[in-house]
Amino acid sequence: MNRRAEEILKRLKKGAGRSHRGAASLDEEKPDSDLDVLVAVKERDPEVERSIRDAAYKVMWDYNFHPLISLKILSQEEIEERRRLNSSFLEIIEREGVNPVQGSSGP
């Protein structure tokens, strides 16, 4: 498992402070690679999404924006729809991604 991707996912989980799952893919072979992050939420909630985006920005800041985070926040329903449509983003996450991180069940 990619240690940097794992650390970034842990920080996103902590920063978001809500129940969610995350998966990430980082190709360290290329110096300009981004980190593809998929955060699955039970249902869309602007407050939760804002806290996840804020956490991602803070992580990028701490890492001097290397890697850049390509963040997708999707509901389980949206993920299933994109899977049916053969989304290239989901294919990358599923093929190259680190194991998902389960969020807490906090308020």
C-alpha positions as CSV (number, residue, x, y, z in Angstrom):
1,M,0.0,0.0,0.0
2,N,1.3,3.5,-0.9
3,R,2.3,5.1,2.5
4,R,1.7,8.7,1.3
5,A,-1.8,7.9,0.0
6,E,-2.6,6.1,3.2
7,E,-1.4,9.0,5.3
8,I,-3.4,11.5,3.2
9,L,-6.5,9.4,3.5
10,K,-6.1,9.2,7.3
11,R,-5.8,13.0,7.4
12,L,-8.9,13.5,5.2
13,K,-10.9,11.2,7.5
14,K,-9.8,13.0,10.6
15,G,-10.4,16.4,9.0
16,A,-13.9,15.6,7.7
17,G,-15.1,14.3,11.0
18,R,-18.1,12.5,9.6
19,S,-19.0,9.0,8.4
20,H,-17.5,8.3,5.0
21,R,-15.3,5.9,3.1
22,G,-12.3,6.9,1.0
23,A,-10.1,5.3,-1.5
24,A,-7.1,6.7,-3.3
25,S,-4.7,6.0,-6.1
26,L,-1.2,7.6,-6.5
27,D,1.2,6.7,-9.3
28,E,4.6,7.5,-7.7
29,E,6.4,6.6,-10.9
30,K,5.7,10.1,-12.3
31,P,6.8,13.2,-10.5
32,D,3.8,15.2,-11.6
33,S,1.2,12.6,-10.6
34,D,-1.9,13.6,-8.8
35,L,-3.7,11.7,-6.0
36,D,-7.1,10.5,-7.1
37,V,-9.4,10.4,-4.0
38,L,-12.9,9.1,-4.0
39,V,-15.0,9.7,-0.8
40,A,-18.2,7.8,-0.6
41,V,-21.0,9.4,1.5
42,K,-24.3,7.8,2.4
43,E,-26.1,10.8,0.9
44,R,-25.1,14.2,-0.4
45,D,-24.8,16.9,2.3
46,P,-23.2,20.3,1.5
47,E,-21.8,20.7,5.0
48,V,-20.1,17.3,5.0
49,E,-18.8,17.9,1.4
50,R,-17.4,21.3,2.5
51,S,-15.5,19.8,5.5
52,I,-14.0,17.1,3.2
53,R,-12.9,19.7,0.6
54,D,-11.4,21.8,3.4
55,A,-9.5,18.8,4.8
56,A,-8.2,18.0,1.3
57,Y,-7.0,21.6,0.8
58,K,-5.2,21.6,4.2
59,V,-3.5,18.3,3.3
60,M,-2.4,19.7,0.0
61,W,-1.1,22.8,1.7
62,D,0.9,20.7,4.2
63,Y,2.5,18.7,1.3
64,N,3.3,21.9,-0.7
65,F,0.6,20.8,-3.2
66,H,2.5,17.7,-4.2
67,P,0.6,15.7,-4.9
68,L,-2.4,17.6,-6.1
69,I,-5.6,15.9,-4.9
70,S,-8.2,15.1,-7.5
71,L,-11.2,14.8,-5.2
72,K,-14.6,13.2,-6.0
73,I,-17.3,13.1,-3.4
74,L,-20.1,10.8,-4.4
75,S,-23.1,9.1,-2.8
76,Q,-23.3,5.3,-2.9
77,E,-26.0,5.7,-5.5
78,E,-23.8,7.9,-7.7
79,I,-21.0,5.4,-7.4
80,E,-23.2,2.6,-8.6
81,E,-24.4,4.7,-11.5
82,R,-20.8,5.6,-12.6
83,R,-19.9,1.9,-12.3
84,R,-22.7,1.0,-14.7
85,L,-21.3,3.7,-17.1
86,N,-17.7,2.4,-16.8
87,S,-16.3,5.5,-15.3
88,S,-12.5,5.8,-15.9
89,F,-12.1,7.4,-12.5
90,L,-13.6,4.4,-10.7
91,E,-11.6,2.1,-12.8
92,I,-8.4,3.8,-11.7
93,I,-9.4,3.8,-8.1
94,E,-10.4,0.1,-8.2
95,R,-7.3,-0.9,-10.2
96,E,-4.6,1.1,-8.4
97,G,-6.2,2.3,-5.2
98,V,-5.2,1.7,-1.6
99,N,-7.7,0.0,0.6
100,P,-10.7,2.2,1.5
101,V,-10.6,4.0,4.9
102,Q,-13.8,3.7,6.9
103,G,-14.9,6.9,8.5
104,S,-16.2,7.2,12.0
105,S,-19.9,7.1,12.8
106,G,-19.7,10.4,14.6
107,P,-22.4,13.1,14.5
